[in-house]
Amino acid sequence: MKPVVSAMQAWSCTVISFFAIIILTVLAALYRSGHEELVGGVDDPTDGKAVSGTVFTAVFVYIVRVAPFDPI
């Protein structure tokens, strides 16, 4: 079966996904802790834990997407 994308494009997507996991995890942790810069303003969300749960869901999606899938 012919690959849809080149190996370099596939690796680039994987590397970007790993960085997304790291960045989103840090953001979710900051929201969960109630960091003043993220939840302390007038237009900022008031429930940092709810935002954190949503961001952690995105992290889970990235982890599932990056995880090797080898059907038996």
N, C-alpha and C positions, 0 to 999 in steps of 0.2 A: 504494500500500500504506500502510495506516495505521500510524504509529509506535507502538511498544509503550510507550515512556516519553516524557515531555516533554523539550524541549531543555534546560531547566534541570537536570533530573535526569541527563541524559546528560553535561552539562558537569561537574556535581558529581562524578560517578563518574570522569571523566577527571582532574580535579584531585586527587582522593584517590589515584588510581593513581600520579600523578607524585610526590606526597609519599611514597607507599609505596616507590617506586623509590629515592628519595633516602635515606630512613631505613634501608631494608634494605641498601643499598650501604654505608652507614656502619657498620652493625652487622657486616656480613660482613668489612669491612676490619679492624675491631677484633678480631674472632675470628681472622682470618688472622695478625694481628700478635702474637697471644697476649697481649692486654691483660689486666693482672692482675685488673681488676674482673670480667672475664667468664670467665676460665679459671683463676683463681688460688685459688678456694675449694675446700672439701671436696666439696660437692655439685655443683660446676660440671663441665662436660665437660672431659675431659683432652686430646682431640684437637681443637684449635681450627680446624685446617685442614679437617677433615671437616665440621665445623659450617658453616664459611665456604662450602664447596662447596654445601651444601644451601641456604643462604640465597641464594647467587648464582643457584641454579636458580630460586628464587622470584622473584628480580629479573628473570631472563630471561622467566619466564611473564608478569610484569607488562608488560615491554617489548613482548612479542608481542601482548598484549591491547590495549595503548594504540596500537600502530602502526596507521596508517591501512591499511585493507584495501580495495583497489579491484580486484576481479577483472576481467580483460579478457574 
